[in-house]
Amino acid sequence: MQDDVLMGYERFMNPSLARTYRFMGLDHAEETGEGAIVIDDRGERFLDLSGGYGVFAQGYRHPRILAAAHQQLDRMPLSSRVLVSPQQVALAERLAALTPGDLTYSFFCNSGAEAVEAALKIARGSTGRRTLVATVGAFHGKTYGALSVSGRELYQRPFQPLVPDVRHVPYGDLDALRQVMSEDVAAVIVEPIQGEGGIVVPPDDYLPGIRRLCDQFGSAMIVDEVQTGIGHTGWLFAVEYSGVVPDLLCLAKALGGGVMPIGAVVGRPWVWRVFEESPLIHSSTFGGNPLAARVALEALNVTVEERLPERARELGAWLMPQLMRLKDRYPEVLAEVRGRGLMVGLEFRQAGYAGMVMAELFARHILAVYTLNNERVIRLLPPLVITQSQLQEAVGALEAAIAAVDAVKEDLRPETDES
Ligand SMILES: Cc1ncc(COP(=O)(O)O)c(C=O)c1O
């Protein structure tokens, strides 16, 4: 049965992806999930430490979010787009209340990349400028605009030419940013913590410094919280940690409560002037459909009422010293542990070590994956409803996995960096 699914990938979808799944031993077909657990079609249970790359902050199939979905599904799942949508308004109003400062207006779409596309267009349109400044190692999605501001050549090379007038600067480096700022910069786009770049936490003065430079040059500050947003870092939005109010805030992933795909960009009034020229200057047929909007509102309510950001902070404070202990014990395998709340990166000395740890964890029925732009880093982004005893179990499994790598590390081939 499960091999049939991989055969289907091979024959009808992506043969190369099928080979990758096989090579990594990921030959289990998912059937359902609950809380922090995914269950395959043979009833085997897996503890999910990657949380669908940040989608399942509220856990798999949260009962309140599912109930909201069922209600809306039976009433009006998609929009006529001619009559107005109360579900969109309710979500936009909630986002305006929950996001910092005067972030007021929301545009809804269906994914993280689309939220980034919208933000880039709104920034260029509202400033009348061309240049977009982004960071090395960033990941903003794989559509053309989002890909152009992402920071890994591997994903860009075959698709040139990309969107023009994009400059990349090293992440976390305000001096480098200062050097490229000018009155032609429409926007600086940045993740508060680089997710796919390897869970890279910038210095505390980084976001405030970007804010100041954007103010000085009249550029829009776009913060991409597609991965950090909705609680994982111990704050509902990671920017809250820095006290900074961006001009455009991109959301997706956990905004959909693990039930529906939805993306959003929330903006301050001055950037929204781009819509004055034409209210439909940017739009999406499915974006903010009633089903997704109703689900996202419930996801936000659950996140706030169940105090999931606080939970991430507390569990993260418990987890971090456990992981540091592993680093101290196996310094030749595990080079660094970093993160905030329950967004944590484990950086291994070699990509091969990270790969073997992933396989060892999988053999112990634990799901954890490396980050897309840095294969030496395994990212922990579990559902925030994970229990402390589940985390304890994960730490035990990680220790066993790292010990297994330590025992054979001399035999593992050194990495080759293809990017
Ligand atoms: C920070 C960030 N931005 C944008 C995206 C793209 O989101 P999507 O895959 O929904 O297009 C991702 C996806 O991982 C992300 O981590």
The ligand as an ORCA input file, in Angstrom:
! r2SCAN-3c Opt
* xyz 0 1
  C       9.917     32.689      5.877
  C       9.162     32.036      4.768
  N       8.585     32.806      3.823
  C       7.887     32.291      2.809
  C       7.748     30.919      2.669
  C       6.979     30.354      1.508
  O       5.766     29.849      1.932
  P       4.930     28.878      0.981
  O       5.674     27.588      0.896
  O       3.591     28.753      1.680
  O       4.804     29.551     -0.338
  C       8.318     30.072      3.629
  C       8.192     28.613      3.508
  O       8.849     27.841      4.151
  C       9.045     30.643      4.690
  O       9.630     29.881      5.632
*
